[in-house]
């Protein structure tokens, strides 16, 4: 597993994790607004409006978003597309890795697949490396939002277990590379990176 790159002070990578309705998106948006009060934010939305519920969720996120922010809607090629359109943005906010992982999984599924193809995890981790390379090549601070899905029941079907594992390993890689990592619990952020430094080891990829 590649070693995380240290970022200069003006270019951080911040990972915000949490469960459903934990407040992670609200924290990410507030942090982005504080880091770029002039509105120089590129908001990267990974959601796809596959059904009415998702369309409503997307509409709510759009209503909450600052008018001055630019939006990039991209479901698959985050690293490549952000590099092209980032422009003068001082903050890139990616919301969220949770749906991005789902998009990458569904991209590889056939109509009759009941299990994830073996290359899904490798593709997803390669996509994370492309995202991290785009961050390293730029000057903006990136805030990346993702769900922690490994705390609940084991999914009863193979695709659900594959998704949980893929997202968990994507989160580990992002956390290893991040300068700051926050876990949201009932709206309260807990900073994890300083706590993990006590152990002096990295478990990324396990």
C-alpha positions as CSV (number, residue, x, y, z in Angstrom):
1,X,0.0,0.0,0.0
2,X,1.5,3.4,-1.0
3,X,2.5,5.7,1.9
4,X,0.3,8.7,2.3
5,X,1.7,12.0,1.0
6,X,2.1,14.9,3.4
7,X,0.3,18.0,2.2
8,X,1.6,21.5,2.4
9,X,-0.3,23.8,4.9
10,X,-2.4,25.3,2.1
11,X,-3.5,22.0,0.7
12,X,-5.1,19.6,3.1
13,X,-7.1,16.4,2.7
14,X,-9.9,16.2,5.2
15,X,-12.0,13.0,5.5
16,X,-15.4,13.2,7.3
17,X,-17.0,9.8,8.2
18,X,-20.3,9.0,9.9
19,X,-23.4,7.0,9.8
20,X,-26.7,8.0,8.2
21,X,-28.0,11.3,9.5
22,X,-25.0,11.8,11.7
23,X,-24.4,15.4,10.4
24,X,-21.4,14.7,8.2
25,X,-22.6,16.6,5.2
26,X,-23.6,19.6,7.3
27,X,-20.2,19.7,8.9
28,X,-18.4,19.4,5.5
29,X,-20.4,22.2,4.1
30,X,-19.8,24.5,7.1
31,X,-16.1,23.7,7.0
32,X,-16.0,24.4,3.2
33,X,-17.7,27.8,3.7
34,X,-15.3,28.8,6.5
35,X,-12.2,27.9,4.4
36,X,-13.5,29.7,1.3
37,X,-15.8,32.5,2.5
38,X,-15.6,34.1,-1.0
39,X,-17.4,31.0,-2.4
40,X,-14.4,29.5,-4.3
41,X,-15.7,26.0,-3.7
42,X,-16.2,23.1,-6.2
43,X,-18.9,20.8,-4.9
44,X,-18.6,17.3,-6.4
45,X,-21.9,15.4,-6.2
46,X,-21.8,11.6,-6.8
47,X,-25.5,10.8,-6.4
48,X,-27.5,9.5,-9.3
49,X,-31.3,10.1,-9.4
50,X,-32.3,6.4,-9.8
51,X,-35.7,6.7,-8.0
52,X,-38.0,9.3,-6.5
53,X,-36.5,9.2,-3.0
54,X,-33.0,9.9,-4.4
55,X,-34.4,12.7,-6.5
56,X,-35.8,14.3,-3.3
57,X,-32.5,13.9,-1.5
58,X,-30.6,15.5,-4.3
59,X,-33.0,18.4,-4.4
60,X,-32.7,18.9,-0.7
61,X,-28.9,19.0,-1.0
62,X,-29.1,21.5,-3.8
63,X,-31.4,23.8,-1.8
64,X,-28.9,23.8,1.1
65,X,-25.8,24.4,-1.1
66,X,-24.3,28.0,-1.2
67,X,-25.3,29.8,-4.4
68,X,-21.8,30.9,-5.2
69,X,-20.4,27.4,-5.2
70,X,-19.8,25.5,-8.5
71,X,-21.2,22.0,-8.8
72,X,-19.7,19.0,-10.7
73,X,-22.0,16.0,-11.0
74,X,-19.8,13.0,-11.6
75,X,-20.7,9.3,-10.7
76,X,-17.5,7.5,-11.8
77,X,-14.4,9.4,-12.8
78,X,-13.9,11.7,-9.9
79,X,-10.1,12.2,-10.1
80,X,-10.1,12.9,-13.9
81,X,-13.1,15.2,-13.9
82,X,-12.1,17.2,-10.9
83,X,-8.7,17.8,-12.4
84,X,-10.3,19.3,-15.5
85,X,-12.8,21.6,-13.9
86,X,-11.3,22.6,-10.5
87,X,-10.0,25.9,-11.9
88,X,-9.5,28.5,-9.1
89,X,-11.4,26.6,-6.4
90,X,-9.7,26.8,-3.1
91,X,-11.9,24.0,-1.6
92,X,-13.1,20.8,-3.3
93,X,-16.0,19.1,-1.4
94,X,-16.7,15.5,-2.5
95,X,-20.1,14.3,-1.2
96,X,-20.0,11.4,-1.1
97,X,-17.7,8.3,-1.4
98,X,-20.6,6.1,-0.2
99,X,-22.5,6.6,-3.4
100,X,-19.3,6.7,-5.5
101,X,-18.5,3.2,-4.3
102,X,-22.0,2.0,-5.2
103,X,-21.6,3.5,-8.7
104,X,-18.3,1.7,-9.2
105,X,-19.8,-1.5,-8.1
106,X,-23.0,-1.2,-10.3
107,X,-20.8,-0.2,-13.3
108,X,-19.3,-3.7,-13.3
109,X,-22.5,-5.7,-12.7
110,X,-24.3,-7.7,-15.4
111,X,-28.1,-8.1,-15.4
112,X,-27.8,-11.6,-13.8
113,X,-24.9,-11.0,-11.4
114,X,-25.7,-11.9,-7.8
115,X,-22.1,-11.5,-6.6
116,X,-19.6,-8.8,-7.3
117,X,-17.1,-9.5,-10.1
118,X,-13.6,-10.1,-8.7
119,X,-12.1,-7.0,-10.2
120,X,-14.6,-4.6,-8.5
121,X,-12.4,-4.0,-5.4
122,X,-9.2,-3.5,-7.4
123,X,-11.0,-1.0,-9.7
124,X,-12.4,0.9,-6.7
125,X,-9.1,1.2,-5.0
126,X,-7.4,2.3,-8.2
127,X,-10.1,5.0,-8.5
128,X,-9.2,6.1,-5.0
129,X,-5.5,6.4,-6.0
130,X,-6.6,8.5,-9.0
131,X,-8.6,10.8,-6.7
132,X,-5.6,11.2,-4.3
133,X,-3.3,11.9,-7.2
134,X,-5.6,14.7,-8.4
135,X,-5.5,16.2,-4.9
136,X,-1.7,16.0,-4.8
137,X,-1.5,17.7,-8.2
138,X,-3.6,20.6,-7.2
139,X,-3.5,23.5,-4.6
140,X,-7.0,23.2,-3.1
141,X,-8.0,21.7,0.2
142,X,-10.3,18.7,-0.3
143,X,-13.1,17.7,2.0
144,X,-14.3,14.2,1.4
145,X,-17.5,12.7,2.9
146,X,-18.1,9.0,3.4
147,X,-20.3,6.7,5.4
148,X,-19.0,4.2,8.0
149,X,-21.0,1.2,7.1
150,X,-19.1,-1.5,9.0
151,X,-20.8,-1.1,12.4
152,X,-24.1,-2.7,11.7
153,X,-25.3,-6.2,10.9
154,X,-23.5,-8.3,8.3
155,X,-25.5,-7.9,5.0
156,X,-27.3,-11.2,4.3
157,X,-26.5,-11.3,0.6
158,X,-23.1,-11.4,-1.3
159,X,-23.4,-8.0,-3.1
160,X,-24.1,-6.3,0.2
161,X,-21.1,-7.8,1.8
162,X,-19.0,-6.9,-1.2
163,X,-20.1,-3.3,-1.1
164,X,-19.4,-3.1,2.7
165,X,-15.9,-4.5,2.2
166,X,-15.1,-2.3,-0.8
167,X,-16.3,0.9,0.9
168,X,-14.4,0.0,4.1
169,X,-11.2,-0.4,2.2
170,X,-11.7,2.8,0.2
171,X,-12.3,4.6,3.6
172,X,-9.1,3.1,5.0
173,X,-7.0,4.3,2.1
174,X,-8.5,7.8,2.2
175,X,-8.0,8.0,6.0
176,X,-4.4,6.9,5.6
177,X,-3.7,9.8,3.2
178,X,-5.8,12.4,5.0
179,X,-4.4,15.2,7.2
180,X,-7.5,15.2,9.3
181,X,-10.2,12.5,9.9
182,X,-13.4,13.2,11.7
183,X,-16.1,10.7,12.8
184,X,-19.5,12.2,13.3
185,X,-21.6,10.7,16.1
186,X,-25.0,12.3,16.7
187,X,-23.8,15.5,15.2
188,X,-20.6,15.7,17.3
189,X,-17.3,15.4,15.4
190,X,-14.5,13.3,16.9
191,X,-11.0,13.8,15.5
192,X,-9.5,10.4,14.8
193,X,-6.1,11.1,13.3
194,X,-4.5,12.4,16.5
195,X,-5.9,9.4,18.4
196,X,-4.5,6.9,15.8
197,X,-1.0,8.4,16.0
198,X,-0.6,7.0,19.5
199,X,-0.3,3.5,18.0
200,X,2.3,4.4,15.4
201,X,1.1,1.9,12.9
202,X,-1.2,1.9,9.8
203,X,-3.8,-0.8,9.3
204,X,-4.9,0.5,5.9
205,X,-5.8,-2.2,3.5
206,X,-6.7,-4.8,6.1
